[in-house]
Amino acid sequence: MNKVILLNKRPFGKPTLDDFKIVNEEIPIAKDGEVLLKTIYVSVDPYLRGRMNDSKSYVPPFELNKPIQSGIIAEVVESKHAKFKTGDFLTGNLEWKEYQVTTGQGLYKVDENEFKLSAYLGVLGMTGLTAYLGLTEIGLPKKEETLFVSGAAGAVGTIVGQIGKLLGCKVVGITGSDEKAALLTSKFGFDHAINYKTTPDLKEAVKNASPNGIDIYFDNVGGEISDAVLANINKYARLPVCGAISLYNTTTIDLGPRLQPIILTKSATMRGFIVGDFFEKFPTATKQLTLWLKENKITFSETIVEGFDNIPQAFIDLFDGKNEGKMIVKI
């Protein structure tokens, strides 16, 4: 039989296991022009939470009692497609199923001999593209500037910080544990790291870690952390807004400082983005990330959870910060 994970009900606040349902169906059969895929790795990402709401966004919401989708690495176990052969590994946006058939549209081959397969869901996938393009296209880093990264020990944050260092910036990150803060400086090359959970005065801590002010703020979390960072930005600061994980599960309107006076007086540029905004730049970005990885100029971290049934729990664990780097489920 073929296990499938459906959206059982729309979460209210933080998702729970009851919001998901695992069902069994027959393993499908590939027709002409199709391939049968076996799921190998599944990416779980914070942005999926927004798609669980019944609200208009940049992508349609997930439908109730239909399979959830995310980035997946899958193996071709049967091919009736001229472009793909049995044993090929493909990646793209696929459904949370152990087996599925597809025409291959929107999927591309990955080489397990060049890099480990899971890397194509992280540093060489949407994660790396988001970090590289958000920073270079919106952050516009210059040598000697200060780059501040929130959610710094997460999948995107760790890559952003390393790219910032390669481009000559001083890099400061904020995260939720002493262990992660230590990793930011020891493994990922950040100049300084803050544990927000043990810091009584965030605004002052950010100021002390960034004595020359902040020129670029790569924001993955929003909320009170971002309030503290924005109080310390320099004139002409650039603020790429990648995510707001601290607010995804709120059930009431969250009030904070009014941003307009800060943006106005600092002549700052704040821009939210979706990585697809820069689709035409994907080949250039992938080429650069691949080169840096081959040259050992960047590294990456993964939290691997095993077992198809554990996909929902791995997703939920993102909101408790239980991941270091990219959260991936191995089937």
URTA-V439993 format. One record per helix or strand. SS is the DSSP state (A for helix, B for strand). FROM is the first residue (numbers start at 1). LEN is the number of residues. Records with the same first field share a line. If there is no record, write none. Layout:
BEGIN
SS->FROM-LEN / FROM-LEN
END
This chain:
BEGIN
B->2-6 / 20-6 / 35-9 / 67-1 / 69-11 / 89-7 / 97-1 / 99-4 / 108-3 / 146-5 / 154-1 / 170-6 / 192-4 / 214-6 / 233-9 / 269-4 / 302-5 / 325-6
A->17-3 / 48-4 / 117-5 / 126-14 / 155-12 / 178-9 / 196-3 / 202-8 / 223-8 / 245-3 / 260-6 / 275-20 / 308-13
END
